[in-house]
Amino acid sequence: MERSREIAGFLRSRRAAITPERAGLESDGRVRRVPGLRRDEVARLAGVSTEYYTRLEQGRAGNPSAEVVEALCRALRLDTSEREHLTDLLMPDPNAARRAPTRPQRVRPGLYLMLDTLSHVPAFIVGRRTDVLAANRLARAVLTDFDALPANRRNLARYYLLDPRARETVGDWEKIAAETVAMLRLEAGRHPNDRQLADLVGELTLLSPEFSGWWNDHRVLRRTHGAKHYVHPVVGEMHFSYESFQVPGDTDQTLCVYNVEPESDSAKALQLLSSWTAPEFTAPEAPRTR
């Protein structure tokens, strides 16, 4: 990504999204020709000059101090994900280019064991670019069988935006797909030199009619918990409460667990799905007698 363009797009989108009233500004009686805040208003709220903020929004102000970045976050009322993204854009890691991710990610054996232990609920591990690195049997049954796909196609964004079945099985598909794009945008700020992520964005731009609109919104999101709704062709509707955890020792991997309320209709449907997808039991062969 071109850093100056990303900075400009994000700051413009955030100041357009906040009203003067929400920012705590009194009306000055001037006719507003743009939605949201003007540059001079953001500058005043952040305690910097209008000229400096203009150069900052245009990506021409170099690397601002942590105090300036924090002041901008407060002025624009940024949430946690937006703060993280603005920090990535304005205070990039000088070693980011050297550490651009290229090698395939690996899931350690203990995490595979954890997924098998969580056999009663869907659970999977997501890596960079929303790549699905590992998934237990129920996750493959509820979402899609990622293990049956080529390794370079096992990706949540590709599934939600490009697989026609996702639109039929994912409840509130538009919301979930848009949130996934916001997750990719956050990832792009963190890893601006990731060639594979750039290729994924290009593929989604070409093949998904909705992707460009959501991408150009500059929305960012790190999902930690929430609700999911799926409609399975065999067992029907299932409602999940999901939790996501960064894997200890590897901040580029996230464990996602879909929980259900005990004794609920969703729990019963999930139990039925578990039985339906369980591998056939093969009795051990009886010892031969002489």
C-alpha positions as CSV (number, residue, x, y, z in Angstrom):
1,M,0.0,0.0,0.0
2,E,1.1,3.6,-0.6
3,R,1.4,5.0,2.9
4,S,0.4,8.6,2.1
5,R,-2.7,7.5,0.3
6,E,-3.7,5.2,3.2
7,I,-3.2,8.0,5.8
8,A,-5.2,10.4,3.7
9,G,-8.1,8.0,3.1
10,F,-8.3,6.9,6.7
11,L,-8.2,10.4,8.3
12,R,-10.7,11.8,5.8
13,S,-13.1,8.9,6.4
14,R,-12.9,9.3,10.2
15,R,-13.4,13.0,10.3
16,A,-16.3,12.7,7.9
17,A,-17.9,10.2,10.2
18,I,-17.9,12.4,13.3
19,T,-20.3,15.3,13.8
20,P,-19.3,18.6,15.4
21,E,-21.8,18.0,18.1
22,R,-20.3,14.6,18.9
23,A,-16.9,16.1,18.9
24,G,-18.0,18.7,21.5
25,L,-17.9,21.7,19.2
26,E,-20.4,24.5,19.2
27,S,-21.9,25.7,15.9
28,D,-20.0,28.6,14.4
29,G,-22.9,29.5,12.0
30,R,-20.9,28.7,8.9
31,V,-22.4,26.7,6.1
32,R,-20.9,23.2,6.1
33,R,-19.9,22.0,2.6
34,V,-18.5,18.7,3.8
35,P,-19.9,16.0,6.2
36,G,-18.3,15.7,9.5
37,L,-15.5,17.8,10.8
38,R,-13.3,20.3,8.8
39,R,-9.6,20.1,8.9
40,D,-9.3,23.2,11.0
41,E,-11.7,21.7,13.5
42,V,-9.7,18.5,13.8
43,A,-6.5,20.5,14.2
44,R,-8.1,22.6,17.0
45,L,-9.3,19.6,18.8
46,A,-5.9,17.9,18.6
47,G,-4.0,21.0,19.6
48,V,-2.0,21.3,16.3
49,S,-1.9,23.9,13.6
50,T,-4.2,23.6,10.6
51,E,-1.2,23.6,8.3
52,Y,0.4,20.8,10.2
53,Y,-2.7,18.7,10.2
54,T,-3.2,19.3,6.5
55,R,0.3,18.0,5.8
56,L,-0.3,15.1,8.1
57,E,-3.5,14.1,6.3
58,Q,-1.7,14.3,3.0
59,G,1.1,12.0,4.3
60,R,3.7,14.9,4.1
61,A,4.4,15.4,7.8
62,G,6.9,12.7,8.4
63,N,6.5,10.6,11.5
64,P,4.5,12.4,14.2
65,S,5.2,11.9,17.9
66,A,3.2,9.5,20.0
67,E,1.6,12.5,21.7
68,V,0.3,13.9,18.4
69,V,-1.1,10.5,17.4
70,E,-2.9,10.1,20.7
71,A,-4.3,13.7,20.4
72,L,-5.7,12.8,17.0
73,C,-7.2,9.6,18.3
74,R,-9.0,11.6,21.0
75,A,-10.1,14.3,18.6
76,L,-11.6,11.8,16.2
77,R,-13.1,9.6,18.9
78,L,-11.4,6.5,17.5
79,D,-12.2,3.1,19.0
80,T,-9.5,0.5,19.9
81,S,-9.2,-0.9,16.4
82,E,-9.1,2.5,14.8
83,R,-6.4,3.7,17.2
84,E,-4.3,0.6,16.4
85,H,-4.7,1.3,12.7
86,L,-3.8,5.0,12.9
87,T,-0.7,4.2,15.0
88,D,0.3,1.6,12.4
89,L,-0.1,4.2,9.6
90,L,1.5,7.2,11.3
91,M,4.2,5.4,13.3
92,P,5.2,2.5,11.1
93,D,7.7,-0.1,12.4
94,P,11.0,0.8,10.6
95,N,11.8,-2.9,10.4
96,A,8.4,-3.8,8.8
97,A,9.8,-4.2,5.3
98,R,12.5,-6.5,6.4
99,R,10.0,-8.6,8.4
100,A,7.4,-8.7,5.6
101,P,5.7,-12.1,6.1
102,T,6.5,-14.6,3.4
103,R,6.9,-18.0,5.0
104,P,3.8,-20.2,5.5
105,Q,2.4,-20.1,9.0
106,R,2.6,-23.3,11.1
107,V,0.2,-24.4,13.9
108,R,2.1,-26.0,16.7
109,P,1.0,-29.6,17.8
110,G,-0.5,-28.4,21.1
111,L,-3.0,-26.2,19.3
112,Y,-4.1,-29.1,17.1
113,L,-4.6,-31.1,20.3
114,M,-6.7,-28.2,21.7
115,L,-8.9,-28.1,18.6
116,D,-9.6,-31.9,19.0
117,T,-10.3,-31.4,22.7
118,L,-12.9,-28.8,21.8
119,S,-14.8,-31.4,19.8
120,H,-18.2,-30.4,21.0
121,V,-18.2,-26.9,19.4
122,P,-16.7,-25.4,16.2
123,A,-13.2,-24.1,16.7
124,F,-10.5,-23.0,14.3
125,I,-7.3,-21.0,14.1
126,V,-7.0,-17.9,11.8
127,G,-3.6,-16.5,10.7
128,R,-2.5,-13.6,8.7
129,R,-4.9,-12.4,5.9
130,T,-7.7,-14.3,7.6
131,D,-6.1,-17.6,6.4
132,V,-7.7,-20.6,8.1
133,L,-4.7,-22.5,9.4
134,A,-6.5,-25.4,11.2
135,A,-10.2,-26.3,12.0
136,N,-11.8,-29.0,13.9
137,R,-14.5,-31.3,12.5
138,L,-17.5,-29.1,13.6
139,A,-16.0,-25.9,12.2
140,R,-15.6,-27.6,8.9
141,A,-19.2,-28.8,9.1
142,V,-20.7,-25.5,10.1
143,L,-18.6,-23.2,7.8
144,T,-17.0,-25.1,4.9
145,D,-14.6,-28.0,4.6
146,F,-11.4,-25.9,4.5
147,D,-9.3,-29.1,4.6
148,A,-10.7,-30.1,1.2
149,L,-9.5,-26.9,-0.3
150,P,-6.0,-26.3,-1.6
151,A,-3.8,-24.8,1.1
152,N,-3.6,-21.4,-0.6
153,R,-7.4,-21.1,-0.8
154,R,-8.2,-21.7,2.9
155,N,-9.2,-18.2,3.7
156,L,-12.2,-16.7,5.5
157,A,-12.4,-13.6,3.3
158,R,-12.4,-15.8,0.2
159,Y,-15.1,-18.0,1.7
160,Y,-17.4,-15.2,2.8
161,L,-17.1,-13.0,-0.3
162,L,-16.5,-15.5,-3.1
163,D,-18.3,-18.8,-2.1
164,P,-21.9,-18.6,-3.2
165,R,-22.9,-21.0,-0.5
166,A,-21.8,-18.5,2.2
167,R,-24.6,-16.1,1.2
168,E,-27.1,-18.9,1.9
169,T,-25.7,-20.3,5.1
170,V,-24.3,-17.2,6.9
171,G,-26.9,-15.3,8.7
172,D,-26.6,-11.5,8.2
173,W,-24.1,-12.2,5.4
174,E,-23.6,-8.6,4.5
175,K,-22.6,-7.6,8.0
176,I,-20.2,-10.5,8.5
177,A,-18.6,-10.0,5.0
178,A,-18.2,-6.3,5.6
179,E,-16.6,-6.9,9.0
180,T,-14.2,-9.4,7.4
181,V,-13.1,-6.7,4.9
182,A,-12.5,-4.4,7.9
183,M,-10.3,-7.1,9.4
184,L,-8.3,-7.2,6.2
185,R,-7.9,-3.4,6.2
186,L,-6.5,-3.6,9.8
187,E,-4.1,-6.3,8.7
188,A,-3.0,-4.2,5.7
189,G,-2.0,-1.3,8.1
190,R,0.0,-3.7,10.2
191,H,1.7,-5.5,7.3
192,P,1.9,-2.9,4.4
193,N,4.5,-4.9,2.5
194,D,2.7,-8.2,2.6
195,R,2.6,-9.2,-1.1
196,Q,0.2,-12.1,-0.5
197,L,-2.3,-9.8,1.2
198,A,-2.0,-7.3,-1.7
199,D,-2.8,-10.2,-4.1
200,L,-5.8,-11.2,-2.0
201,V,-7.1,-7.7,-2.1
202,G,-6.7,-7.6,-5.9
203,E,-8.5,-10.9,-6.3
204,L,-11.4,-9.8,-4.1
205,T,-11.6,-6.4,-5.9
206,L,-12.0,-8.2,-9.3
207,L,-14.3,-11.0,-8.2
208,S,-16.5,-9.6,-5.4
209,P,-19.0,-6.9,-6.4
210,E,-19.2,-5.6,-2.8
211,F,-15.6,-5.6,-1.8
212,S,-14.4,-2.3,-3.3
213,G,-17.2,-0.3,-1.6
214,W,-16.4,-1.8,1.8
215,W,-12.6,-1.5,1.3
216,N,-12.8,2.2,0.4
217,D,-14.8,2.9,3.6
218,H,-11.5,2.5,5.5
219,R,-13.3,0.7,8.3
220,V,-11.0,-1.4,10.5
221,L,-11.9,-4.0,13.0
222,R,-10.3,-6.6,15.3
223,R,-13.0,-9.1,16.3
224,T,-12.7,-10.4,19.8
225,H,-16.2,-11.7,20.6
226,G,-19.8,-11.5,19.3
227,A,-22.6,-13.4,17.8
228,K,-22.9,-15.6,14.6
229,H,-25.8,-17.1,12.9
230,Y,-25.7,-20.0,10.4
231,V,-28.3,-21.9,8.5
232,H,-27.1,-25.4,7.9
233,P,-28.8,-27.4,5.1
234,V,-29.1,-30.5,7.3
235,V,-29.8,-29.3,10.8
236,G,-31.2,-25.8,10.2
237,E,-30.5,-22.6,12.2
238,M,-27.7,-22.3,14.8
239,H,-26.9,-19.3,16.9
240,F,-23.4,-19.0,18.3
241,S,-21.6,-16.7,20.8
242,Y,-18.0,-16.6,19.6
243,E,-14.8,-15.7,21.4
244,S,-11.4,-15.0,19.8
245,F,-8.1,-15.2,21.5
246,Q,-4.6,-14.4,20.3
247,V,-2.5,-17.5,20.6
248,P,0.2,-17.1,23.3
249,G,3.6,-16.9,21.6
250,D,2.2,-16.0,18.2
251,T,0.3,-12.8,17.8
252,D,-0.4,-13.5,14.2
253,Q,-2.6,-16.5,15.1
254,T,-6.1,-16.3,16.6
255,L,-8.1,-19.1,18.2
256,C,-11.8,-18.8,17.4
257,V,-14.4,-20.8,19.4
258,Y,-18.2,-20.8,18.6
259,N,-20.1,-21.6,21.8
260,V,-23.8,-22.4,22.2
261,E,-26.2,-22.1,25.1
262,P,-26.7,-25.5,26.9
263,E,-29.9,-27.2,26.1
264,S,-30.8,-24.6,23.4
265,D,-32.1,-25.4,20.0
266,S,-28.7,-24.5,18.6
267,A,-27.1,-27.0,21.0
268,K,-29.4,-29.7,19.9
269,A,-28.8,-28.9,16.3
270,L,-25.0,-28.9,16.8
271,Q,-25.2,-32.3,18.6
272,L,-27.2,-33.7,15.7
273,L,-24.6,-32.3,13.2
274,S,-21.8,-33.8,15.3
275,S,-23.5,-37.2,15.1
276,W,-24.2,-36.8,11.4
277,T,-20.6,-35.9,10.6
278,A,-18.9,-38.3,13.0
279,P,-16.5,-40.8,11.4
280,E,-17.7,-44.3,11.1
281,F,-16.6,-46.5,13.9
282,T,-14.7,-49.6,12.9
283,A,-14.6,-52.3,15.4
284,P,-11.2,-53.8,16.1
285,E,-10.6,-57.1,14.3
286,A,-11.0,-60.1,16.6
287,P,-7.8,-62.0,17.3
288,R,-7.4,-65.1,15.2
289,T,-7.5,-68.4,16.9
290,R,-5.4,-71.3,15.8
